[in-house]
């Protein structure tokens, strides 16, 4: 997806897990009208891009984005990342600051969630039983237990993934990127929905505290797709950030 003139300041947009560029065009079009060249890829396993050949990590996806920018001759760009796309932005903003001029994280993932004690205990018991069955050679029973547990307790994103994308999802969500957030050295705007239940507001507040040059904008009554619920305001705050860089 591209909008605007290629000679204009580039804005790279990264979609969330389970989404595609289709959810970005509503923001991409008005940004292009503000004088930006907006470009966004479907990441492997989403939209029209096939899954990776093997299970990837979040760092594999970050490398994919770097190769994508190289192929489009984007030496420097502003960066927008929603949810899973925010994970990649944290890596790029920490490890490739020479490429990123500024970035906007919308309801970003990347921080390990706080699990209640009951869930941590349940998971620990399940893993002990599973590993015990494997240890005595009852792999079939162990696999049955795993499938039953996943069907009952797995998230909707986990349930909707299969094959290589299921292991990729596990790899991605188990990667805590708070250490990368602390090394982000580019100006960063955080946009968050007050009622986001997928990446709760406390994660945005934690990122604001951790990223050296960050500011948090909270949208009242908005959820995980807060940027889509407030497109005019999102365009205004993004334009204000980009014009200063």
C-alpha positions as a printed NumPy array, in Angstrom:
array([[  0.   ,   0.   ,   0.   ],
       [  1.284,   3.447,  -0.885],
       [ -0.287,   6.89 ,  -0.722],
       [  1.165,  10.23 ,  -1.728],
       [  4.171,  11.315,  -3.756],
       [  7.367,   9.288,  -3.388],
       [  9.328,  12.538,  -3.123],
       [  7.446,  13.496,   0.08 ],
       [  8.689,  12.622,   3.608],
       [  8.118,   8.87 ,   4.017],
       [  5.955,   7.325,   6.734],
       [  6.262,   3.56 ,   7.186],
       [  3.178,   1.946,   8.743],
       [  3.171,  -1.475,  10.436],
       [ -0.071,  -3.326,  11.123],
       [ -0.989,  -5.45 ,  14.121],
       [ -1.146,  -9.219,  14.555],
       [ -3.976, -10.813,  12.591],
       [ -4.505,  -7.602,  10.61 ],
       [ -3.204,  -6.312,   7.3  ],
       [ -2.671,  -3.111,   5.385],
       [ -6.466,  -2.931,   4.916],
       [ -6.763,  -1.468,   8.433],
       [ -4.083,   1.148,   7.767],
       [ -5.423,   2.84 ,   4.656],
       [ -7.999,   4.838,   6.645],
       [ -5.092,   6.58 ,   8.384],
       [ -2.703,   6.439,   5.435],
       [ -4.913,   8.453,   3.093],
       [ -5.349,  11.535,   5.314],
       [ -1.633,  11.439,   6.189],
       [ -0.805,  11.538,   2.494],
       [ -3.097,  14.552,   2.149],
       [ -0.891,  16.273,   4.74 ],
       [  2.103,  15.868,   2.432],
       [  3.617,  12.475,   3.337],
       [  4.545,   9.436,   1.304],
       [  2.831,   6.598,   3.169],
       [  3.974,   3.03 ,   2.599],
       [  2.924,  -0.179,   4.34 ],
       [  3.643,  -3.877,   3.777],
       [  1.557,  -6.934,   4.56 ],
       [  3.893,  -8.821,   6.872],
       [  4.565, -12.546,   6.343],
       [  1.539, -14.602,   7.346],
       [ -0.933, -11.73 ,   6.96 ],
       [ -2.919, -10.166,   4.161],
       [ -1.506, -11.151,   0.791],
       [  1.953, -12.167,   2.042],
       [  2.469, -15.911,   2.637],
       [  3.706, -17.218,   5.996],
       [  7.438, -17.508,   6.652],
       [  9.034, -20.877,   5.81 ],
       [  9.79 , -21.553,   9.486],
       [  8.561, -20.143,  12.783],
       [  9.814, -16.569,  13.112],
       [ 10.646, -14.386,  16.082],
       [  9.894, -10.697,  16.407],
       [ 13.498, -10.047,  15.369],
       [ 12.952, -11.954,  12.111],
       [ 10.011,  -9.661,  11.391],
       [ 12.141,  -6.62 ,  12.184],
       [ 14.752,  -7.845,   9.692],
       [ 11.992,  -8.322,   7.122],
       [ 10.986,  -4.685,   7.601],
       [ 14.588,  -3.544,   7.183],
       [ 14.89 ,  -5.471,   3.925],
       [ 11.552,  -4.031,   2.813],
       [ 12.776,  -0.48 ,   3.432],
       [ 16.033,  -1.245,   1.602],
       [ 14.105,  -2.551,  -1.41 ],
       [ 12.088,   0.689,  -1.475],
       [ 15.187,   2.849,  -0.915],
       [ 13.876,   4.266,   2.34 ],
       [ 17.032,   5.354,   4.106],
       [ 15.138,   7.373,   6.724],
       [ 11.463,   7.42 ,   7.606],
       [  8.874,   8.236,  10.226],
       [  7.401,   5.091,  11.722],
       [  3.891,   4.114,  12.822],
       [  3.244,   0.773,  14.538],
       [ -0.015,  -0.588,  15.9  ],
       [ -0.006,  -3.43 ,  18.459],
       [  2.318,  -6.093,  16.973],
       [  3.674,  -3.421,  14.633],
       [  4.659,  -1.533,  17.781],
       [  6.861,  -4.441,  18.816],
       [  8.813,  -4.065,  15.603],
       [  8.976,  -0.304,  16.04 ],
       [ 10.573,  -0.736,  19.469],
       [ 13.323,  -2.86 ,  17.917],
       [ 13.884,  -0.465,  15.024],
       [ 13.81 ,   2.579,  17.304],
       [ 16.405,   1.011,  19.599],
       [ 18.736,  -0.772,  17.188],
       [ 18.392,   1.24 ,  13.967],
       [ 18.072,   4.844,  15.032],
       [ 19.868,   5.969,  11.899],
       [ 16.801,   4.86 ,   9.911],
       [ 13.981,   6.126,  12.135],
       [ 13.372,   9.897,  12.415],
       [ 10.471,   9.615,  14.858],
       [  7.815,   7.074,  15.654],
       [  4.243,   6.664,  16.8  ],
       [  3.159,   3.598,  18.77 ],
       [ -0.584,   2.983,  18.869],
       [ -1.778,   0.559,  21.571],
       [  1.58 ,  -1.15 ,  21.232],
       [  2.476,  -4.638,  22.328],
       [  5.942,  -5.482,  23.612],
       [  5.57 ,  -5.571,  27.382],
       [  4.952,  -8.87 ,  29.134],
       [  1.445,  -8.79 ,  30.674],
       [  0.836,  -9.119,  34.394],
       [ -0.735, -12.544,  34.851],
       [ -2.848, -13.225,  37.964],
       [ -1.491, -15.79 ,  40.412],
       [ -4.284, -18.239,  39.534],
       [ -3.284, -18.237,  35.859],
       [  0.419, -18.596,  36.661],
       [ -0.361, -21.537,  38.956],
       [ -2.619, -23.194,  36.379],
       [  0.032, -22.856,  33.688],
       [  2.749, -24.227,  35.978],
       [  0.647, -27.284,  36.872],
       [ -0.195, -27.906,  33.221],
       [  3.467, -27.726,  32.154],
       [  4.524, -30.088,  34.96 ],
       [  1.955, -32.689,  33.919],
       [  2.768, -32.288,  30.236],
       [  6.504, -32.632,  30.793],
       [  5.945, -35.61 ,  33.11 ],
       [  3.952, -37.417,  30.425],
       [  6.668, -36.758,  27.869],
       [  9.326, -38.   ,  30.296],
       [  7.666, -41.424,  30.626],
       [  7.086, -41.79 ,  26.902],
       [  3.384, -40.903,  26.794],
       [  3.796, -38.333,  24.052],
       [  0.38 , -39.02 ,  22.515],
       [ -1.374, -38.332,  25.806],
       [  0.797, -35.258,  26.289],
       [ -0.247, -33.939,  22.862],
       [ -3.902, -34.551,  23.682],
       [ -3.509, -32.64 ,  26.927],
       [ -1.796, -29.78 ,  25.101],
       [ -4.559, -29.487,  22.51 ],
       [ -7.257, -29.583,  25.187],
       [ -5.479, -26.919,  27.239],
       [ -4.932, -24.683,  24.21 ],
       [ -8.55 , -24.953,  23.102],
       [ -9.793, -24.02 ,  26.55 ],
       [ -7.335, -21.298,  27.53 ],
       [ -5.641, -20.107,  24.334],
       [ -6.273, -16.53 ,  23.202],
       [ -8.331, -15.786,  20.105],
       [ -5.143, -14.913,  18.175],
       [ -3.647, -18.244,  19.21 ],
       [ -6.797, -20.138,  18.235],
       [ -6.906, -18.496,  14.825],
       [ -3.303, -19.368,  14.004],
       [ -2.048, -22.752,  12.916],
       [  1.021, -24.425,  11.5  ],
       [  4.115, -22.269,  11.42 ],
       [  2.123, -19.175,  12.427],
       [  1.059, -20.724,  15.73 ],
       [  4.657, -21.235,  16.851],
       [  5.495, -17.805,  15.461],
       [  2.75 , -16.312,  17.626],
       [  4.174, -18.059,  20.696],
       [  7.664, -16.776,  19.882],
       [  6.396, -13.235,  19.438],
       [  4.271, -12.875,  22.566],
       [  6.971, -14.4  ,  24.789],
       [  9.484, -11.716,  23.798],
       [  9.56 ,  -8.866,  26.312],
       [ 10.926,  -5.703,  24.69 ],
       [ 11.065,  -3.371,  27.676],
       [ 14.862,  -3.368,  27.453],
       [ 14.582,  -2.156,  23.861],
       [ 12.134,   0.546,  24.91 ],
       [ 14.768,   1.892,  27.291],
       [ 17.202,   2.223,  24.367],
       [ 14.842,   3.994,  21.968],
       [ 16.515,   7.308,  21.189],
       [ 14.072,   8.84 ,  18.716],
       [ 11.125,  11.108,  19.593],
       [  8.158,   8.844,  20.284],
       [  4.437,   9.504,  20.519],
       [  2.279,   6.925,  22.287],
       [ -1.418,   6.767,  21.377],
       [ -3.629,   4.641,  23.601],
       [ -7.248,   3.743,  24.096],
       [ -8.445,   4.259,  27.648],
       [-10.46 ,   1.018,  27.474],
       [ -7.938,  -1.12 ,  25.596],
       [ -8.146,  -4.669,  26.992],
       [ -5.598,  -6.27 ,  24.626],
       [ -2.716,  -3.967,  25.541],
       [ -4.058,  -2.146,  28.623],
       [ -3.332,   1.502,  29.299],
       [ -0.787,   0.658,  32.016],
       [  1.462,  -0.64 ,  29.219],
       [  1.352,   2.739,  27.515],
       [  2.141,   4.448,  30.805],
       [  5.053,   2.063,  31.346],
       [  6.428,   2.789,  27.883],
       [  6.125,   6.53 ,  28.505],
       [  8.203,   6.085,  31.665],
       [ 10.767,   3.877,  29.912],
       [ 11.345,   5.509,  26.518],
       [ 13.623,   8.534,  27.109],
       [ 11.798,  10.942,  24.755],
       [  8.153,   9.864,  24.818],
       [  4.721,  11.426,  25.311],
       [  1.418,   9.645,  25.844],
       [ -1.924,  10.681,  24.329],
       [ -4.937,   8.823,  25.745],
       [ -8.249,   8.605,  23.915],
       [-11.218,   8.392,  26.313],
       [-13.6  ,   5.461,  25.799],
       [-11.452,   4.056,  22.966],
       [-10.248,   0.462,  22.675],
       [ -7.379,  -1.402,  21.065],
       [ -7.889,   0.31 ,  17.704],
       [ -7.962,   3.785,  19.215],
       [ -6.229,   5.361,  16.221],
       [ -9.101,   4.262,  13.967],
       [-11.684,   5.577,  16.42 ],
       [-10.058,   9.019,  16.375],
       [ -8.536,   9.422,  12.914],
       [ -8.663,  13.257,  12.647],
       [ -6.992,  13.694,  16.034],
       [ -4.449,  10.98 ,  15.239],
       [ -3.496,  12.724,  12.003],
       [ -3.108,  16.038,  13.851],
       [ -0.81 ,  14.714,  16.564],
       [  1.248,  12.657,  14.128],
       [  1.656,  15.646,  11.817],
       [  2.754,  17.802,  14.763],
       [  5.434,  15.261,  15.689],
       [  6.661,  14.709,  12.138],
       [  6.866,  18.426,  11.306],
       [  9.258,  18.924,  14.206],
       [ 11.694,  16.24 ,  13.039]])
